[in-house]
Structures are given as structure tokens and as C-alpha cells.
Amino acid sequence: MNTVYVRVSKNQFQLRHIDSKIEIVVTPTHPFTTERLLVGDFQSAQQTLKNAVKQLTRDSGRNRFLSPSPKMVVHPIEMTEGGLSTIEERVFLELAHGAGAYKAKVWVGFMLNDAEVSALLNT
């Protein structure tokens, strides 16, 4: 299985490859967070996440061309007071799919452990 847990904070992605237990933290060359939105610059966030998934795949020892597309849980951990609008949720799903995920879920709440990430993706 190829499962990735992505925590999103201001101008930062924290990725954990559930199967290999490898974690990386990446920041964009151009900030994607604005004063009001966690992802205010979609293009910058998209490119940053896409590069991070490539790096994580490479670091986990998988060949990017032979490994299956990942399943991904995207977890915004800041700027979620009152929950997410449907537009914000769509932004996070689009980021995941644009980074190569064939299945993606958005989670708002407590930090998930590996088993909870897998269970969420299997529902």
C-alpha cells in the first residue's frame, strides 16, 4: 500500500509515508498562506506538495514510475476555526489529486496515528 498523511500548516506541509514511516517537512519557495486563507496561493501549494510527494516516494525507496499512486489524508491543522467551507475542502482535495493521489480525504480534528489514517481511507 502507498498511504500518505499530510498535515498542512501556514506555509508548510508535513508528510508521513505510513508504510515506510518516513516523515518530511517542506516549505514553499513562494508562500502559499495568506492572512485569511491557509491556502491562498493554490499554484504555490500545488507545486510544493507535488514535489514533496516525489521526494517522499524517492526517500521511501519506491520507484516513482512503478509505485502505485498514493492514497492521501490531508489534515489542515491551522486556520480551521468553525470548520472548513466546501470550497476550502475542495482546495485540499484538489491539492492531493494534483500531487498524484488517486484517493484523498480531508480530515479536520485531532492528529491521527497510522492506524487511524488507514481506517479513514478505508471508509
N, C-alpha and C positions, 0 to 999 in steps of 0.2 A: 504494500500500500504506500501511497505517496501523499501524506497529510501534512498541511502547514497551518500553524496557528499564528495569526498576525495581529499584534496589538498596535494600535495607532494612537500616538500622542502628538503633541504640537511639533511639527516638522521632524517626525521620527517614526520609523517602523521598527518593531521588534519582531523578528520571525523565529519560530521554533519548528524545526522539522521533527515531527512526532516520532517517526520511525528510527531515525539516527540519533535523536536527542541533541542535535546541533542547533545552537542559537546564534543569531547575528543581530546587530543593531545597525541600522543605516539612516543617514540623514541626507536630505537632498542637496544638490549644488545650488538650487534655487528654491527658497522656502515655499511650501505649499499651504501653510496655515495662514489665515488672515485674522484680523481682530475678532470677527464674528463667526468664522467657519473653520472647523478643523481641517477640512479640505476645501480651500478656496481657489486654489490653482490646480485644476484637475490634471493638466498635462504634466506638470512637475511631479505630482504624486504618482501618476501612472508610470512615468519613466523610472522613478525611484523604486517603486515596488517591482516592476518588471526586472530591473537589474538585480534587485535583492533576491528574487526567486531564482534567477540564473546562478547567482553566487551561492545560494544555499544548496541548490541542486549539485553544483560542482563540488562544494565542500563536503556534501554527504556521500561523495563517491559515486554518484549516479551519472551516467552519460545522458546529457540533456536530450539528445536525439532518440535515445532508446527507452528512456524512462517515461512512464505514463504521466499525463497532465495531473497536477495535484488537486486534491480536494482541499478547500481552504475555509477556515473560520476567520472572519475579520471582526476585531473587537476594538471599537473606539473606546479609549479609556479616559478621555478628557472631553470637555465641552458637550456633554450629553444630558445636562440638566433638563428634566422634563421629557426625556426620551428623544428619539430621532423622528424627524418628519419622513414621509415616504420618499421625498427627494433625496434626503441625506442617506437613507438606507440604500436607495438605488445607486448613489455615488459609490458607496463601499462595495456593492455587488459588481458594478462595472469595473472598479479598480481590480478586483480579484479576477474577473474573467479576462480583462485586458492583460493581466500578468500571467495568464496561461491556465487558470483554474477551470476545470470542467464542471465542478460543483462548488458552490460557495454559499455560506450562511453568514449573516451578520448577528453578532451577539452583543447585547448591552447588559452589563451586570458585573458580578464578581469575576475574578480571574479564574480561568478554567485550568484544570490539570489535564494531562494527556488523555486519560480515560474519558473525561467529560467532553473534550474536543471530538474524539472519535464517536462518542454516543450522539452528540448533537448532529454530526454529519450523517449518521445512520438513521435519523428520524425523518 
